[in-house]
Amino acid sequence: MSNVLILEASVIKEHLKDFKGDLKEKLRFAMTEAHKGVVGIAILSPDEKFRAAVAATILASEGEEKERLEWESKCLQALSAGISGLPVNIGFVLEEGTSRGWEPLGFLALWREVVG
C-alpha cells in the first residue's frame, strides 16, 4: 500500500467514526468518499481508491461486521489469484462466510454504483 492510499484510508476511517447505517451503507459511504478523493490528492488510481475505501471500512468496523468485510476481501483475493493462474480453493474461502449465513455485500457492484 502506498503512503497516499494509507492516508486516504485513514481519513475515510475518521469520517466513518460516527456513521449511522448498516454495513452496506457504511461501505457505500466510504466508497463515495474515496471516489471524491477526500485527501484532495488526485494521484490515486480507481483501484487504489477502491482499496482505500474497503480498508477504511474494515478498520472502522468491529466484531462480526469486520469479520464479514475481511471474508469478502479474502473472496476477492482468491478470485484474483485464480484469474492469475494460481491454484486456489475458492469453494473453501466462500464456505467460510456462507456457513455463517453471510451473503456477499458485492464490493465491486457497490463500487460500480458509486463511480457510475
VMD Tcl script that draws the C-alpha trace (Angstrom):
set ca {
  {0.00 0.00 0.00}
  {1.28 3.44 -0.89}
  {1.51 6.20 1.70}
  {-1.19 8.19 -0.10}
  {-3.51 5.18 -0.08}
  {-2.92 4.71 3.65}
  {-3.56 8.41 4.25}
  {-6.80 8.26 2.23}
  {-7.96 5.17 4.15}
  {-7.15 6.86 7.48}
  {-9.14 9.99 6.62}
  {-12.12 7.94 5.43}
  {-11.94 5.83 8.60}
  {-12.29 9.02 10.65}
  {-15.32 10.04 8.57}
  {-16.88 6.65 9.32}
  {-16.47 7.01 13.09}
  {-19.95 8.40 13.71}
  {-21.64 6.89 10.65}
  {-25.12 5.51 11.29}
  {-26.40 2.86 8.94}
  {-26.00 -0.76 8.01}
  {-22.78 -2.32 6.78}
  {-23.61 -1.94 3.09}
  {-24.46 1.76 3.59}
  {-21.21 2.24 5.52}
  {-19.22 0.66 2.68}
  {-21.07 2.75 0.06}
  {-20.32 5.92 2.06}
  {-16.61 5.00 2.27}
  {-16.53 4.32 -1.47}
  {-18.17 7.66 -2.20}
  {-15.59 9.42 -0.03}
  {-12.74 7.58 -1.76}
  {-14.12 8.33 -5.22}
  {-14.30 12.05 -4.32}
  {-10.74 11.90 -3.04}
  {-11.14 13.22 0.50}
  {-7.44 13.89 0.97}
  {-7.51 16.18 -2.06}
  {-4.71 14.40 -3.87}
  {-5.82 13.16 -7.27}
  {-2.99 10.68 -7.82}
  {-4.78 7.53 -6.68}
  {-5.98 5.20 -9.41}
  {-9.57 3.92 -9.27}
  {-8.22 0.59 -7.98}
  {-6.33 2.32 -5.18}
  {-9.41 4.35 -4.26}
  {-11.44 1.13 -4.11}
  {-8.84 -0.48 -1.86}
  {-8.69 2.60 0.39}
  {-12.48 2.51 0.85}
  {-12.51 -1.20 1.71}
  {-9.53 -0.83 4.06}
  {-11.12 2.17 5.81}
  {-14.38 0.30 6.29}
  {-12.59 -2.73 7.73}
  {-10.56 -0.52 10.09}
  {-13.70 1.33 11.21}
  {-15.61 -1.88 11.92}
  {-15.61 -4.34 14.81}
  {-16.77 -7.85 15.58}
  {-18.91 -9.66 13.04}
  {-19.03 -6.65 10.70}
  {-15.25 -6.63 10.49}
  {-15.11 -10.40 10.01}
  {-17.66 -10.21 7.20}
  {-15.71 -7.47 5.40}
  {-12.47 -9.42 5.80}
  {-14.19 -12.54 4.42}
  {-15.41 -10.75 1.31}
  {-11.97 -9.24 0.85}
  {-10.48 -12.76 1.02}
  {-13.00 -13.90 -1.60}
  {-11.84 -11.16 -3.97}
  {-8.20 -12.01 -3.30}
  {-8.88 -15.69 -4.04}
  {-10.72 -14.81 -7.24}
  {-7.87 -12.54 -8.33}
  {-5.32 -15.28 -7.60}
  {-7.39 -17.81 -9.55}
  {-7.65 -15.49 -12.54}
  {-3.87 -15.06 -12.40}
  {-3.48 -18.83 -12.69}
  {-2.61 -19.60 -9.10}
  {-4.22 -22.68 -7.55}
  {-6.93 -21.55 -5.14}
  {-9.71 -23.40 -3.37}
  {-12.35 -20.72 -3.89}
  {-15.07 -23.02 -2.52}
  {-13.24 -23.22 0.81}
  {-12.94 -19.43 1.01}
  {-16.63 -18.94 0.13}
  {-17.75 -21.57 2.63}
  {-16.13 -19.65 5.48}
  {-18.81 -16.95 5.18}
  {-21.72 -18.83 3.68}
  {-21.58 -21.31 6.56}
  {-22.30 -18.30 8.80}
  {-25.26 -17.28 6.65}
  {-23.47 -14.35 5.03}
  {-24.30 -13.19 1.54}
  {-21.62 -11.23 -0.29}
  {-22.09 -7.47 0.04}
  {-20.97 -7.05 -3.54}
  {-17.89 -4.84 -3.19}
  {-17.43 -4.50 -6.94}
  {-21.13 -3.86 -7.67}
  {-21.20 -1.13 -5.00}
  {-18.05 0.43 -6.45}
  {-19.59 0.48 -9.94}
  {-22.70 2.16 -8.47}
  {-20.57 4.86 -6.87}
  {-18.29 5.61 -9.81}
  {-21.07 5.31 -12.39}
}
mol new
graphics top color blue
foreach p $ca { graphics top sphere $p radius 0.5 }
foreach p [lrange $ca 0 end-1] q [lrange $ca 1 end] { graphics top cylinder $p $q radius 0.2 }
display resetview
